[in-house]
C-alpha cells in the first residue's frame, strides 16, 4: 500500500469517530496551517473535542 493510499484510508476511517462537519473543519484547519500528516489531523480533532 502506498503512503497516499494509507493516508486516504486513515482519513476515511476517522468518520467512524467524528462527524462529517468536524472532520471537514479539521481538514480545513490542517490545510490552513499546513499540517500534512494524519496524526496532525487527529490531533486537531482531539484538541477540539469537548
C-alpha positions as CSV (number, residue, x, y, z in Angstrom):
1,X,0.0,0.0,0.0
2,X,1.4,3.4,-0.9
3,X,1.7,6.2,1.6
4,X,-1.0,8.2,-0.2
5,X,-3.4,5.3,-0.1
6,X,-2.7,4.7,3.6
7,X,-3.4,8.4,4.3
8,X,-6.6,8.4,2.4
9,X,-7.9,5.2,4.1
10,X,-6.9,6.6,7.5
11,X,-8.7,9.8,6.8
12,X,-11.8,8.0,5.6
13,X,-11.7,5.8,8.8
14,X,-11.9,8.9,11.0
15,X,-15.6,9.3,10.0
16,X,-16.4,6.4,12.3
17,X,-15.5,8.5,15.3
18,X,-16.1,12.1,14.2
19,X,-19.0,13.8,12.4
20,X,-18.7,14.9,8.8
21,X,-18.7,18.6,9.9
22,X,-15.9,18.1,12.5
23,X,-13.8,16.1,10.0
24,X,-14.3,18.7,7.3
25,X,-13.4,21.5,9.8
26,X,-10.3,19.7,10.9
27,X,-9.2,19.2,7.3
28,X,-9.8,22.8,6.5
29,X,-7.7,23.8,9.6
30,X,-5.0,21.4,8.6
31,X,-4.8,22.9,5.1
32,X,-4.7,26.5,6.6
33,X,-1.9,25.6,9.0
34,X,-0.1,23.4,6.5
35,X,-0.5,20.2,8.5
36,X,0.3,17.3,6.1
37,X,0.1,14.2,8.3
38,X,-2.8,12.1,9.5
39,X,-1.5,12.4,13.1
40,X,-1.8,16.2,12.8
41,X,-5.4,15.9,11.7
42,X,-6.2,13.5,14.6
43,X,-4.5,15.9,17.0
44,X,-6.7,18.8,15.7
45,X,-9.8,16.6,16.2
46,X,-8.8,15.5,19.7
47,X,-8.0,19.1,20.9
48,X,-11.3,20.3,19.6
49,X,-13.4,17.6,21.4
50,X,-15.1,19.0,24.4
